[in-house]
Amino acid sequence: MQDGRAPLDAIASALRRERSRTGVTLTELARKAGVAKSTLSQLESGTGNPSLETLWALAVALDIPPARLLGPQRPQTQVIRVDEGPILHAAEADYQAVLVAACPPNARRDIYRITAEPGPARESDAHMPGVTEHVVLSVGRALVGTAGEPVELAPGDYVAYPGDVPHVFQALEPGTRAVLVSEHT
């Protein structure tokens, strides 16, 4: 397992770097992302512990793929074991996303390994324009897709849907697992 500080330090560094790159102030970014200025300040100092929703809102406000906030680029060959990688937990659902492959420079996609349990759906707000999400269900069953028209997936099923509109992921069986690719065009 990876050091618990490493993801928080990587997030802090990435937030400072991306905010500097865009020339936006702490106050402006907090307002644009809809997060408290104190929360953003804690995240940039490495003392905060962001939810998946907070990181996604900051990435949208910065117009970057969310994985860019999770750490440095990895070497060409990489292996991430099943119990490794930065874990992001949803605030309102039993749902977690583990970053498997961060988007390299000049590419616009991130890959996540998803685990979810039955209960409330993971409801996602619209991401930046042009985002498409691709999901392949590995284990269990789930309702996945746009908020108004999710489809039921079984193991091996694939769905692609616009990520720039509200969308959901709801596990229908215990131990549901999937791979999600977020593609930014």
C-alpha positions in Angstrom: 0.0 0.0 0.0 1.1 3.5 -0.7 2.0 6.1 2.0 -1.1 8.0 3.2 0.6 11.4 2.9 1.7 10.9 -0.7 -1.7 11.5 -2.4 -2.4 14.6 -0.2 1.1 16.1 -1.0 0.6 15.4 -4.7 -2.8 17.0 -4.7 -1.4 20.1 -2.8 1.4 20.5 -5.3 -0.8 20.0 -8.3 -3.4 22.5 -7.1 -0.7 25.2 -6.6 0.9 24.4 -10.0 -2.4 24.5 -11.9 -3.7 27.6 -10.1 -0.4 29.3 -10.9 -0.6 28.1 -14.5 -4.0 29.6 -15.0 -3.3 32.8 -13.1 -6.4 32.4 -10.9 -6.4 33.5 -7.3 -7.3 31.1 -4.4 -10.6 33.1 -3.9 -11.5 33.0 -7.6 -10.8 29.2 -7.9 -12.8 28.5 -4.7 -15.8 30.5 -6.0 -15.6 29.0 -9.5 -15.4 25.4 -8.1 -18.1 26.0 -5.5 -15.9 25.1 -2.6 -15.0 27.0 0.6 -11.8 29.1 0.3 -10.7 27.6 3.6 -11.1 24.1 2.1 -9.0 25.0 -0.9 -6.4 26.6 1.3 -6.1 23.4 3.3 -5.9 21.3 0.2 -3.1 23.5 -1.2 -1.2 23.2 2.1 -1.6 19.4 2.1 -3.7 19.3 5.3 -7.1 18.7 3.6 -8.6 15.4 2.6 -10.8 16.1 -0.5 -13.8 14.1 -1.6 -14.1 12.9 -5.1 -16.7 15.6 -5.7 -14.4 18.4 -4.5 -11.5 17.2 -6.7 -13.8 16.9 -9.7 -15.2 20.4 -9.1 -11.7 21.9 -8.9 -10.6 20.1 -12.0 -13.6 21.4 -13.9 -12.9 24.9 -12.7 -9.3 24.6 -13.8 -10.4 23.0 -17.1 -8.1 20.0 -16.6 -8.6 16.2 -16.3 -9.1 15.3 -12.6 -6.1 12.9 -12.7 -3.8 15.9 -13.2 -4.5 16.8 -9.5 -3.5 13.3 -8.3 0.2 13.3 -9.0 3.1 13.4 -11.3 3.2 11.5 -14.6 4.3 7.9 -14.3 6.9 6.1 -16.4 6.0 4.3 -19.6 5.7 0.9 -18.0 3.7 0.8 -14.8 2.0 -1.7 -12.7 -0.6 -0.8 -10.1 -1.7 -3.7 -7.9 -5.3 -4.1 -6.8 -4.6 -2.6 -3.4 -2.5 0.4 -4.7 -3.2 3.8 -6.2 -4.7 7.0 -4.9 -8.3 6.3 -3.7 -11.0 8.9 -4.0 -14.2 8.3 -1.9 -17.6 9.7 -2.8 -19.3 11.8 -0.1 -22.9 10.5 -0.6 -22.5 6.9 -1.9 -20.5 3.7 -1.1 -18.3 4.3 -4.2 -14.6 4.8 -4.6 -12.4 5.5 -7.6 -8.8 4.5 -7.8 -6.7 6.3 -10.4 -5.1 3.7 -12.6 -3.6 5.8 -15.4 -3.3 9.6 -15.3 -3.7 11.5 -18.5 -0.3 12.2 -20.0 0.5 15.7 -21.5 -1.3 16.4 -24.7 -3.8 13.5 -24.2 -7.1 13.9 -22.5 -8.2 10.7 -20.8 -8.0 9.2 -17.3 -8.6 5.6 -16.3 -10.2 4.6 -12.9 -10.9 1.3 -11.2 -14.4 1.6 -9.5 -15.7 -0.3 -6.5 -19.3 0.3 -5.4 -21.8 -1.2 -3.0 -25.7 -1.2 -3.2 -27.2 2.0 -1.7 -27.5 5.5 -3.0 -26.3 6.2 -6.5 -23.1 8.1 -7.1 -24.6 11.1 -8.7 -22.1 13.2 -10.8 -22.6 16.7 -11.9 -21.8 17.5 -15.5 -18.1 17.6 -16.2 -16.4 20.0 -18.6 -17.9 20.2 -22.2 -16.8 17.3 -24.5 -16.3 14.7 -21.8 -17.4 11.1 -22.6 -17.3 8.4 -20.0 -16.7 4.7 -20.9 -17.5 2.0 -18.4 -16.8 -1.8 -18.6 -18.5 -3.7 -15.7 -16.2 -6.4 -14.3 -18.2 -7.9 -11.4 -21.8 -7.4 -10.1 -24.5 -5.4 -11.7 -25.0 -1.6 -11.9 -27.2 1.2 -13.3 -24.8 3.5 -15.2 -25.2 6.4 -17.6 -27.0 9.7 -17.9 -29.1 10.6 -14.9 -32.4 10.4 -16.8 -31.6 7.2 -18.7 -29.1 4.9 -16.9 -28.7 1.4 -18.3 -28.3 -1.9 -16.4 -24.9 -3.5 -16.9 -23.8 -7.1 -16.2 -20.3 -8.4 -16.1 -18.5 -7.7 -19.4 -21.1 -5.1 -20.5 -19.8 -1.8 -21.8 -21.5 1.6 -22.0 -20.4 5.1 -23.2 -22.3 8.2 -22.3 -21.8 12.0 -22.3 -20.1 13.0 -19.1 -20.9 16.7 -19.7 -24.4 16.1 -18.4 -25.5 14.8 -15.0 -24.8 11.0 -14.7 -25.0 8.2 -12.2 -23.4 4.9 -11.1 -25.5 2.7 -8.8 -24.3 -0.7 -7.7 -27.1 -3.3 -7.7 -25.1 -6.1 -6.1 -22.4 -6.2 -3.4 -18.8 -6.1 -4.6 -19.6 -4.4 -7.9 -16.4 -3.5 -9.8 -15.9 -1.6 -13.1 -13.3 0.2 -15.1 -14.1 3.8 -16.1 -12.3 5.8 -18.8 -13.0 9.5 -18.8 -12.2 10.9 -22.2 -11.8 14.6 -22.7 -12.1 16.0 -26.2 
